[in-house]
Amino acid sequence: MPVYTFLPSTFSRTREKLIRFSKTYGDRRITARAIRWLQEMPEADINKEGTLLIAHVHNKKLLGLLAVAEYGIQESFLVVHPEARTNRIGKTLTEEAIRRLGKLYARVAADNMPSLKTCFAAQMIAFSCIRGVTGKPTLWLAAGDWSRDDVERL
């Protein structure tokens, strides 16, 4: 499954489309903070260590998007088009992020079973439960060369 990597130039041209895709197909689970981060992120930050923006595109149609800042400690979210959710796109993008970054963190609301299923399928483990920005119980998940100290320094 091909994974498209955004560069500063391609990000600048597609930023609004990515935001629209995230709002439309994120099932109201992508936080306003995450959307604001994507809107305000300087193009050059796409090359920053721990930052990754990748997508799955098929026949010029965006079907999946994964965005990560500071290995997922600052922000991380995954959106997959409803018509493609049974195609393992989320798992593929998550595994690719772990491979490229070496480690990945995510916060997922405990009632978000599809996202938890994707994270666990990509071999992420839950290591803490917190109250998320929406007030819901939220799991911290991690994979790769992760350390609880990375998150606790927040």
N, C-alpha and C positions, 0 to 999 in steps of 0.2 A: 504494500500500500504506500503510494508516494506521499512524502511529507514535504510541504512547502515551508521554507524558512523566510521570514520577513527580514529585509535589510532596511536601513534608514530611508532609502529612496522609495522602496515599495510600500513601506509603512505609511509614509506621508501621503501617498496617493490613495491608499485604501483604508485609512484610519476611520473615516466616517462609516464606511461599509461594515467594518468590523464591529464598531459600536452598535450600529443598527442590528446586525446579526445577533450580537450578544443580548441586546434588549428584547428582540423578537423571539429568539429561541432558547433563552436562558431560563424559561419557566419561572420568572420572577425570583430566581434564586441567586442571581449575580448581584452583589451588593452595590449600592450607589457609590460607595467608596471605590470599589473595583472599576466601575465604569468611569468615574472621575479620574482615576489613575491612568486609564487607557487614553482618555481625552487629553490629559495634561502632560503625559510623558514626552519629554524631549526626544526627538528622533534619534539623536546620538546615543541615548540610553539603551537602545536596542542592542548595542554592542557591549554593554556593561556586564561584568562578571556576575553570574547568577540570574541574568535576565534572558528570557527566551520568549519568542512569539512564533508559533508554528501553526500550520493549518493543514487540513486535508481538503483538496479541491478535486472535483471530478467533473469533467466536461465543462470547465470554466465556472462551476457552481461550488460555492463554499459550503462544505458539509460539516466541518469541525474546526474549532479554534481552541488552542491552549495558550494562555498567557501567564507568565511567571516573572516576578520581580524578587530579587534577593533570595533565590532558590525556593520561593513560595512563602517565605517568612513575611515579607511585606505584602505581597499579593499573589494569588494564583487562582485561576478559574479555567473551567473547561465548558465549552458549549458545543453540542452536537445537534445538527438539524434533526427534527423528529422523524423524517423519512429515512434517516440513515442510522438510527440508534441501535439497530440490531446488527450492524455491520462491524462492530468492534473498533470503530474509529476512536472512541474515547480511550480505550485500552491502549491502542497503538500510539496515540499522541502522548499519553502519560508515560508509557515505556520509553518512547523516544526522548522525552524530556529528562527522564532519569539517566538514560544513557549519555546524553549530551552534557548535562550539568554535573553528573556524578552523584547528586543527591537532590531530593525534591521534598518539599513540605506542602501540606494543604490543610485547610480548615474546612470541614464539611459538617453541616447541620446533621444531627443524629437522625432526623426524620427524612433525610434525603437519600433514600435507599438506592436509586440508580447511580448516584455519584459514589456512594460508599462501595457499591458492588464493583464499579469501575476501578476504584483505588485498590481494593483488595485483589482484584483480578490482575492488577499490575504489580502485585507483591508489596504494596505499601502496608505499613502496620500502624495501628492506632496506639499512641503512647500517652495521651492525656485527654481529659474532657474538661472543657471550659464553657462559660456562657458566651456565646457569640455576639456579634454586633446587633443582631436582631432579638437578642434575649433568649434564644433557644440553646439547649445543650448542643455543644459543637465538639467534634472530635478533631484533635491534631493528629495528622497522619504523616508518615515519613517513609522514605525508601532511599536506597543507595548508601553512601558514606555519611549518614546523618548523625547528629548528636543532639541530645536533649538540651545541652548547653547553648546551642545556636538559638533556640527558641526562648530559653529562660533569660537570656541577656536582654530581652525586650522588657 
